Amino acid sequence: MRHFLNNPGLAAILSAIVALGTVFLAPAWAEGFYKQSYATIPSTTFTLLGFLIAAVTILLTIRDRPFLQALQQQRPELWKQIVNEFFVTSYLIAVFGLIAMLFGWQLPSNEYFVYKQVFLFSYLALLYLTIVQMAKTIYVLHTLAKL
């Protein structure tokens, strides 16, 4: 798991493979999922972004506590990974929310089949990447909680 956490390219490749498989093996499901989810994605992602910003603020505020000071001194790589995971996750959630908000209603018609497939692939790949990144962030927090 540590290799997966330290290599963000693996998460992107995994997300792209799953999105590609979804678009080509289950195109009706991909389009149906898109049509059902694009309207609620911005509100959900921005709510999650608010929680992440609050969590980062709390972490940065209490970093002067003895436990977190010891963590920063004894395991600086874990502290950097915690902060990095939060910022990367926040960035992905914000990008996904903005893309869904700005381009969500523009699903290409069946006349432009290739563009439609690329659009669905991009939407699903970003969704899967955001989910994987959220799981990585939760795992890093779990690691911190076990210390």
C-alpha positions in Angstrom: 0.0 0.0 0.0 2.9 2.4 0.8 4.1 2.1 -2.8 0.6 3.0 -4.1 0.5 6.0 -1.7 3.9 7.3 -2.7 3.3 7.1 -6.4 0.4 9.3 -7.6 0.8 8.1 -11.2 -0.6 4.6 -10.2 -3.8 6.2 -9.0 -4.2 8.1 -12.3 -3.5 5.0 -14.3 -5.9 2.9 -12.3 -8.6 5.6 -12.7 -8.0 5.8 -16.4 -8.2 2.1 -16.9 -11.4 1.8 -14.9 -13.0 4.7 -16.7 -12.0 3.4 -20.1 -13.4 0.0 -19.2 -16.7 1.6 -18.0 -17.1 3.7 -21.1 -16.4 0.9 -23.6 -17.9 -2.1 -21.7 -20.9 -0.4 -20.1 -21.7 2.7 -22.2 -25.3 2.8 -21.3 -24.5 2.7 -17.6 -21.8 5.4 -18.0 -24.2 7.7 -19.8 -27.0 7.0 -17.3 -24.7 7.6 -14.4 -23.6 10.8 -15.9 -27.1 12.1 -16.5 -28.1 11.1 -12.9 -25.0 12.6 -11.2 -23.9 15.7 -12.9 -26.5 18.0 -11.3 -25.6 16.9 -7.8 -21.8 16.6 -8.2 -21.0 20.4 -7.7 -22.9 20.6 -4.4 -21.4 17.4 -3.1 -17.9 18.2 -4.1 -17.9 21.7 -2.7 -19.4 20.4 0.6 -16.5 17.8 0.8 -14.1 20.6 -0.1 -15.4 22.6 2.9 -14.8 19.7 5.2 -11.3 19.2 3.8 -10.4 22.9 4.2 -11.7 22.7 7.8 -9.6 19.6 8.5 -6.4 21.2 7.0 -7.1 24.3 9.1 -7.4 22.2 12.2 -4.3 20.2 11.5 -2.3 23.3 10.8 -3.6 25.1 13.9 -2.8 22.2 16.3 0.6 21.3 14.8 2.2 23.0 17.8 0.8 20.3 20.1 3.4 17.9 21.6 2.1 14.9 19.6 2.3 16.6 16.3 5.6 18.2 17.0 7.0 14.8 17.9 5.5 13.5 14.7 7.1 16.2 12.6 10.5 15.6 14.2 10.4 11.8 14.3 8.5 11.0 11.1 8.6 14.1 8.9 7.7 12.0 5.8 4.4 11.1 7.4 3.6 14.7 8.3 4.4 15.8 4.8 2.3 13.0 3.3 -0.7 14.0 5.5 -0.6 17.6 4.4 0.1 16.7 0.8 -2.8 14.2 0.6 -5.1 16.9 2.0 -4.0 19.5 -0.5 -4.1 17.1 -3.5 -7.5 15.8 -2.5 -8.8 19.4 -2.1 -7.5 20.3 -5.5 -9.1 17.3 -7.2 -12.4 17.9 -5.5 -12.4 21.5 -6.5 -11.5 20.8 -10.1 -14.1 18.0 -10.4 -16.8 20.3 -8.9 -15.9 23.1 -11.2 -15.8 20.9 -14.3 -19.2 19.3 -13.5 -20.7 22.8 -12.8 -19.3 24.4 -16.0 -19.6 21.6 -18.5 -22.1 19.2 -16.9 -25.0 20.1 -19.1 -23.1 19.8 -22.3 -23.1 16.0 -23.0 -22.5 15.6 -26.7 -25.3 14.0 -28.7 -25.0 10.6 -30.4 -24.1 12.3 -33.7 -20.7 13.1 -32.1 -20.1 9.6 -30.7 -16.3 10.0 -30.3 -16.6 13.3 -28.5 -19.3 11.8 -26.3 -17.0 8.8 -25.4 -14.1 11.2 -24.6 -16.4 13.4 -22.5 -17.7 10.4 -20.5 -14.2 9.0 -20.1 -12.9 12.3 -18.8 -15.8 12.7 -16.4 -15.5 9.2 -15.0 -11.7 9.2 -14.9 -11.8 12.4 -12.8 -14.5 10.9 -10.6 -12.6 7.7 -10.0 -9.3 9.6 -9.4 -11.1 11.8 -6.8 -12.5 8.7 -5.1 -9.1 7.0 -5.0 -7.5 10.1 -3.7 -10.1 10.4 -1.0 -9.4 6.8 0.0 -5.7 7.5 0.2 -6.3 10.5 2.4 -8.5 8.5 4.7 -5.8 5.8 4.8 -3.2 8.3 5.8 -5.4 9.7 8.5 -6.0 6.1 9.7 -2.3 5.6 9.9 -2.0 8.8 12.0 -4.7 7.7 14.3 -3.0 4.4 15.0 0.2 6.1 16.2 
